[in-house]
Amino acid sequence: VRLREELDREREERNYFQLERDKIHTFWEITRRQLEEKRAELRNKDREMEEAEERHQVEIKVYKQKVKHLLYEHQENLTELKAEGTLSMKRAQKDHWTQEMELRKDMRSLKVELKEQELANEVVVKNMRLKQEEEITQLCNDFERQVKEIEAKYTKKMQVLRDELDLRRKTEIHEVEERKNSQISELMRNHEKAFSDIKNYYNDITLKNLALISLLKEQMEEMKKRENHLEKEKADVLLQNKQLKEPLQQAQEQVSELQKKLAHYDKDKEALTNMKARLKVTQKELKDLQWEHEVLEQRFSKVQAERDELYQKFTKAINEVQQKTGFKNLLLERKLKGLLSVLEKKEVELSEVLAASSLDPGALSLVSHKLEDVLNSKNATIKDLQLQLARVCKAHNDMLQTFEAKLTAFGIPLDNLGFKPLESPVLGQVLGQGPAGLVAVPT
């Protein structure tokens, strides 16, 4: 049956390829015809290009002849213009010479007139200078005469003023002398009066001083008497001081001892205040430490509760993972056994079919290749399943190791679990120490 299907498929493919070949042949014929048409068009275009080049060459010759005619006409026009230019230049030069001669004549006449005007101006300037000098001499004479008159006038005025000022000065000096004499007489009278007053004052002072001297003598005698009395009292006081000297020394020693005690008392008082301050600080620190101790106890209780919860979750997770992995391992082993039994059956059936059907060696090779492909695909699926199994086992073992590390970190011994976690090995394989995602295909 399979060989018939393959024969039908081969026939269909052969028909398809024949149709494709016919299509390609028709396309080739069409393209060949189009190529011939394009070649004919290309020949026509070449002929048209040659004709156009010939026409272009003829037009170029015509244009060259026209250019020659134009150049000849241009040359003739240039010669005519040059001749006209030379004639016009000669005429302009003649006109220029005539104008220049006329201008020179005008210049000569103007120079003569200018010299005449200069001579006339010089004569006028000389006359003006003479008139100015005469006027200056007259003005100088007038000014000198006026100056002399003014000097005589003011000398007379100065003499009159001097006489008046001398009279005033003499009268003022006489008045000043009279005032001075009157003031001197008044001062003499005042001095005599003051002298008499001072004389009377000092007489009174001398009388008072004599009375004071007599009083002071009497007081001196009384003071001497008091001094004698005080000397006697002094002797008595010295005796009393000698008697009181010893108790004074004792009292001074007591005072020094009391001062030392007072100094020690001040030091003890300062130390007591410092100790009280330290005691307050230590009491405050003790309260803070007690509060921190209570907080830490609360945290410790929370951590213990979390540890118990984690322990319970850990045990549940381990049981679930063990159940899941065991179940998956059983399923995969059963699938593997079923696939192996199916493979053996298929191989037996294949051998029987090959023995029953006497096929050609080519057909046998095709069938064997197809069977090998099927077997390779099945082997690939088996390897994928083995790889998945190895990854699951590795993840299970990694999770067990992490839980054991956490238990040791929290200080929980592994014996308190009540069971021993089982590692899931893979048959015929050795798992590495890397993560579960890096498990490679077994070789």
JORAWO-V117822 format. One record per residue. N is the residue number from 1. SS is DSSP state (helix for helix, strand for strand, loop for the rest). BURIAL is I if it has 9 or more other ideal C-beta (glycine too) atoms within 8 Angstrom, else O. Layout:
# JORAWO-V117822
n:N ss:SS burial:BURIAL
n:N ss:SS burial:BURIAL
This chain:
# JORAWO-V117822
n:1 ss:loop burial:O
n:2 ss:helix burial:O
n:3 ss:helix burial:O
n:4 ss:helix burial:O
n:5 ss:helix burial:O
n:6 ss:helix burial:I
n:7 ss:helix burial:O
n:8 ss:helix burial:O
n:9 ss:helix burial:O
n:10 ss:helix burial:O
n:11 ss:helix burial:O
n:12 ss:helix burial:O
n:13 ss:helix burial:O
n:14 ss:helix burial:O
n:15 ss:helix burial:O
n:16 ss:helix burial:O
n:17 ss:helix burial:O
n:18 ss:helix burial:O
n:19 ss:helix burial:O
n:20 ss:helix burial:O
n:21 ss:helix burial:O
n:22 ss:helix burial:O
n:23 ss:helix burial:O
n:24 ss:helix burial:O
n:25 ss:helix burial:O
n:26 ss:helix burial:O
n:27 ss:helix burial:O
n:28 ss:helix burial:O
n:29 ss:helix burial:O
n:30 ss:helix burial:O
n:31 ss:helix burial:O
n:32 ss:helix burial:O
n:33 ss:helix burial:O
n:34 ss:helix burial:O
n:35 ss:helix burial:O
n:36 ss:helix burial:O
n:37 ss:helix burial:O
n:38 ss:helix burial:O
n:39 ss:helix burial:O
n:40 ss:helix burial:O
n:41 ss:helix burial:O
n:42 ss:helix burial:O
n:43 ss:helix burial:O
n:44 ss:helix burial:O
n:45 ss:helix burial:O
n:46 ss:helix burial:O
n:47 ss:helix burial:O
n:48 ss:helix burial:O
n:49 ss:helix burial:O
n:50 ss:helix burial:O
n:51 ss:helix burial:O
n:52 ss:helix burial:O
n:53 ss:helix burial:O
n:54 ss:helix burial:O
n:55 ss:helix burial:O
n:56 ss:helix burial:O
n:57 ss:helix burial:O
n:58 ss:helix burial:O
n:59 ss:helix burial:O
n:60 ss:helix burial:O
n:61 ss:helix burial:O
n:62 ss:helix burial:O
n:63 ss:helix burial:O
n:64 ss:helix burial:O
n:65 ss:helix burial:O
n:66 ss:helix burial:O
n:67 ss:helix burial:O
n:68 ss:helix burial:O
n:69 ss:helix burial:O
n:70 ss:helix burial:O
n:71 ss:helix burial:O
n:72 ss:helix burial:O
n:73 ss:helix burial:O
n:74 ss:helix burial:O
n:75 ss:helix burial:O
n:76 ss:helix burial:O
n:77 ss:helix burial:O
n:78 ss:helix burial:O
n:79 ss:helix burial:O
n:80 ss:helix burial:O
n:81 ss:helix burial:O
n:82 ss:helix burial:O
n:83 ss:helix burial:O
n:84 ss:helix burial:O
n:85 ss:helix burial:O
n:86 ss:helix burial:O
n:87 ss:helix burial:O
n:88 ss:helix burial:O
n:89 ss:helix burial:O
n:90 ss:helix burial:O
n:91 ss:helix burial:O
n:92 ss:helix burial:O
n:93 ss:helix burial:O
n:94 ss:helix burial:O
n:95 ss:helix burial:O
n:96 ss:helix burial:O
n:97 ss:helix burial:O
n:98 ss:helix burial:O
n:99 ss:helix burial:O
n:100 ss:helix burial:O
n:101 ss:helix burial:O
n:102 ss:helix burial:O
n:103 ss:helix burial:O
n:104 ss:helix burial:O
n:105 ss:helix burial:O
n:106 ss:helix burial:O
n:107 ss:helix burial:O
n:108 ss:helix burial:O
n:109 ss:helix burial:O
n:110 ss:helix burial:O
n:111 ss:helix burial:O
n:112 ss:helix burial:O
n:113 ss:helix burial:O
n:114 ss:helix burial:O
n:115 ss:helix burial:O
n:116 ss:helix burial:O
n:117 ss:helix burial:O
n:118 ss:helix burial:O
n:119 ss:helix burial:O
n:120 ss:helix burial:O
n:121 ss:helix burial:O
n:122 ss:helix burial:O
n:123 ss:helix burial:O
n:124 ss:helix burial:O
n:125 ss:helix burial:O
n:126 ss:helix burial:O
n:127 ss:helix burial:O
n:128 ss:helix burial:O
n:129 ss:helix burial:O
n:130 ss:helix burial:O
n:131 ss:helix burial:O
n:132 ss:helix burial:O
n:133 ss:helix burial:O
n:134 ss:helix burial:O
n:135 ss:helix burial:O
n:136 ss:helix burial:O
n:137 ss:helix burial:O
n:138 ss:helix burial:O
n:139 ss:helix burial:O
n:140 ss:helix burial:O
n:141 ss:helix burial:O
n:142 ss:helix burial:O
n:143 ss:helix burial:O
n:144 ss:helix burial:O
n:145 ss:helix burial:O
n:146 ss:helix burial:O
n:147 ss:helix burial:O
n:148 ss:helix burial:O
n:149 ss:helix burial:O
n:150 ss:helix burial:O
n:151 ss:helix burial:O
n:152 ss:helix burial:O
n:153 ss:helix burial:O
n:154 ss:helix burial:O
n:155 ss:helix burial:O
n:156 ss:helix burial:O
n:157 ss:helix burial:O
n:158 ss:helix burial:O
n:159 ss:helix burial:O
n:160 ss:helix burial:O
n:161 ss:helix burial:O
n:162 ss:helix burial:O
n:163 ss:helix burial:O
n:164 ss:helix burial:O
n:165 ss:helix burial:O
n:166 ss:helix burial:O
n:167 ss:helix burial:O
n:168 ss:helix burial:O
n:169 ss:helix burial:O
n:170 ss:helix burial:O
n:171 ss:helix burial:O
n:172 ss:helix burial:O
n:173 ss:helix burial:O
n:174 ss:helix burial:O
n:175 ss:helix burial:O
n:176 ss:helix burial:O
n:177 ss:helix burial:O
n:178 ss:helix burial:O
n:179 ss:helix burial:O
n:180 ss:helix burial:O
n:181 ss:helix burial:O
n:182 ss:helix burial:O
n:183 ss:helix burial:O
n:184 ss:helix burial:O
n:185 ss:helix burial:O
n:186 ss:helix burial:O
n:187 ss:helix burial:O
n:188 ss:helix burial:O
n:189 ss:helix burial:O
n:190 ss:helix burial:O
n:191 ss:helix burial:O
n:192 ss:helix burial:O
n:193 ss:helix burial:O
n:194 ss:helix burial:O
n:195 ss:helix burial:O
n:196 ss:helix burial:O
n:197 ss:helix burial:O
n:198 ss:helix burial:O
n:199 ss:helix burial:O
n:200 ss:helix burial:O
n:201 ss:helix burial:O
n:202 ss:helix burial:O
n:203 ss:helix burial:O
n:204 ss:helix burial:O
n:205 ss:helix burial:O
n:206 ss:helix burial:O
n:207 ss:helix burial:O
n:208 ss:helix burial:O
n:209 ss:helix burial:O
n:210 ss:helix burial:O
n:211 ss:helix burial:O
n:212 ss:helix burial:O
n:213 ss:helix burial:O
n:214 ss:helix burial:O
n:215 ss:helix burial:O
n:216 ss:helix burial:O
n:217 ss:helix burial:O
n:218 ss:helix burial:O
n:219 ss:helix burial:O
n:220 ss:helix burial:O
n:221 ss:helix burial:O
n:222 ss:helix burial:O
n:223 ss:helix burial:O
n:224 ss:helix burial:O
n:225 ss:helix burial:O
n:226 ss:helix burial:O
n:227 ss:helix burial:O
n:228 ss:helix burial:O
n:229 ss:helix burial:O
n:230 ss:helix burial:O
n:231 ss:helix burial:O
n:232 ss:helix burial:O
n:233 ss:helix burial:O
n:234 ss:helix burial:O
n:235 ss:helix burial:O
n:236 ss:helix burial:O
n:237 ss:helix burial:O
n:238 ss:helix burial:O
n:239 ss:helix burial:O
n:240 ss:helix burial:O
n:241 ss:helix burial:O
n:242 ss:helix burial:O
n:243 ss:helix burial:O
n:244 ss:helix burial:O
n:245 ss:helix burial:O
n:246 ss:helix burial:O
n:247 ss:helix burial:O
n:248 ss:helix burial:O
n:249 ss:helix burial:O
n:250 ss:helix burial:O
n:251 ss:helix burial:O
n:252 ss:helix burial:O
n:253 ss:helix burial:O
n:254 ss:helix burial:O
n:255 ss:helix burial:O
n:256 ss:helix burial:O
n:257 ss:helix burial:O
n:258 ss:helix burial:O
n:259 ss:helix burial:O
n:260 ss:helix burial:O
n:261 ss:helix burial:O
n:262 ss:helix burial:O
n:263 ss:helix burial:O
n:264 ss:helix burial:O
n:265 ss:helix burial:O
n:266 ss:helix burial:O
n:267 ss:helix burial:O
n:268 ss:helix burial:O
n:269 ss:helix burial:O
n:270 ss:helix burial:O
n:271 ss:helix burial:O
n:272 ss:helix burial:O
n:273 ss:helix burial:O
n:274 ss:helix burial:O
n:275 ss:helix burial:O
n:276 ss:helix burial:O
n:277 ss:helix burial:O
n:278 ss:helix burial:O
n:279 ss:helix burial:O
n:280 ss:helix burial:O
n:281 ss:helix burial:O
n:282 ss:helix burial:O
n:283 ss:helix burial:O
n:284 ss:helix burial:O
n:285 ss:helix burial:O
n:286 ss:helix burial:O
n:287 ss:helix burial:O
n:288 ss:helix burial:O
n:289 ss:helix burial:O
n:290 ss:helix burial:O
n:291 ss:helix burial:O
n:292 ss:helix burial:O
n:293 ss:helix burial:O
n:294 ss:helix burial:O
n:295 ss:helix burial:O
n:296 ss:helix burial:O
n:297 ss:helix burial:O
n:298 ss:helix burial:O
n:299 ss:helix burial:O
n:300 ss:helix burial:O
n:301 ss:helix burial:O
n:302 ss:helix burial:O
n:303 ss:helix burial:O
n:304 ss:helix burial:O
n:305 ss:helix burial:O
n:306 ss:helix burial:O
n:307 ss:helix burial:I
n:308 ss:helix burial:O
n:309 ss:helix burial:O
n:310 ss:helix burial:I
n:311 ss:helix burial:I
n:312 ss:helix burial:O
n:313 ss:helix burial:O
n:314 ss:helix burial:I
n:315 ss:helix burial:I
n:316 ss:helix burial:O
n:317 ss:helix burial:I
n:318 ss:helix burial:I
n:319 ss:helix burial:O
n:320 ss:helix burial:O
n:321 ss:helix burial:I
n:322 ss:helix burial:I
n:323 ss:helix burial:O
n:324 ss:helix burial:O
n:325 ss:helix burial:I
n:326 ss:helix burial:I
n:327 ss:helix burial:O
n:328 ss:helix burial:I
n:329 ss:helix burial:I
n:330 ss:helix burial:O
n:331 ss:helix burial:O
n:332 ss:helix burial:I
n:333 ss:helix burial:O
n:334 ss:helix burial:O
n:335 ss:helix burial:I
n:336 ss:helix burial:I
n:337 ss:helix burial:O
n:338 ss:helix burial:O
n:339 ss:helix burial:I
n:340 ss:helix burial:O
n:341 ss:helix burial:O
n:342 ss:helix burial:O
n:343 ss:helix burial:I
n:344 ss:helix burial:O
n:345 ss:helix burial:O
n:346 ss:helix burial:O
n:347 ss:helix burial:O
n:348 ss:helix burial:O
n:349 ss:helix burial:O
n:350 ss:helix burial:I
n:351 ss:helix burial:O
n:352 ss:helix burial:O
n:353 ss:helix burial:O
n:354 ss:helix burial:I
n:355 ss:helix burial:O
n:356 ss:helix burial:O
n:357 ss:loop burial:O
n:358 ss:loop burial:O
n:359 ss:loop burial:I
n:360 ss:loop burial:O
n:361 ss:helix burial:O
n:362 ss:helix burial:O
n:363 ss:helix burial:I
n:364 ss:helix burial:I
n:365 ss:helix burial:O
n:366 ss:helix burial:I
n:367 ss:helix burial:I
n:368 ss:helix burial:O
n:369 ss:helix burial:O
n:370 ss:helix burial:O
n:371 ss:helix burial:I
n:372 ss:helix burial:O
n:373 ss:helix burial:O
n:374 ss:helix burial:O
n:375 ss:helix burial:I
n:376 ss:helix burial:O
n:377 ss:helix burial:O
n:378 ss:helix burial:I
n:379 ss:helix burial:O
n:380 ss:helix burial:O
n:381 ss:helix burial:O
n:382 ss:helix burial:I
n:383 ss:helix burial:I
n:384 ss:helix burial:O
n:385 ss:helix burial:I
n:386 ss:helix burial:I
n:387 ss:helix burial:I
n:388 ss:helix burial:I
n:389 ss:helix burial:I
n:390 ss:helix burial:I
n:391 ss:helix burial:I
n:392 ss:helix burial:I
n:393 ss:helix burial:I
n:394 ss:helix burial:I
n:395 ss:helix burial:I
n:396 ss:helix burial:I
n:397 ss:helix burial:I
n:398 ss:helix burial:I
n:399 ss:helix burial:I
n:400 ss:helix burial:I
n:401 ss:helix burial:O
n:402 ss:helix burial:O
n:403 ss:helix burial:I
n:404 ss:helix burial:I
n:405 ss:helix burial:O
n:406 ss:helix burial:I
n:407 ss:helix burial:I
n:408 ss:helix burial:I
n:409 ss:helix burial:O
n:410 ss:loop burial:O
n:411 ss:loop burial:O
n:412 ss:loop burial:I
n:413 ss:loop burial:O
n:414 ss:helix burial:O
n:415 ss:helix burial:O
n:416 ss:helix burial:O
n:417 ss:helix burial:O
n:418 ss:loop burial:O
n:419 ss:loop burial:O
n:420 ss:loop burial:O
n:421 ss:loop burial:I
n:422 ss:loop burial:O
n:423 ss:loop burial:O
n:424 ss:loop burial:I
n:425 ss:loop burial:O
n:426 ss:loop burial:I
n:427 ss:loop burial:O
n:428 ss:loop burial:O
n:429 ss:loop burial:O
n:430 ss:loop burial:O
n:431 ss:loop burial:I
n:432 ss:loop burial:O
n:433 ss:loop burial:O
n:434 ss:loop burial:O
n:435 ss:loop burial:O
n:436 ss:helix burial:O
n:437 ss:helix burial:O
n:438 ss:helix burial:O
n:439 ss:loop burial:I
n:440 ss:loop burial:O
n:441 ss:loop burial:O
n:442 ss:loop burial:I
n:443 ss:loop burial:O
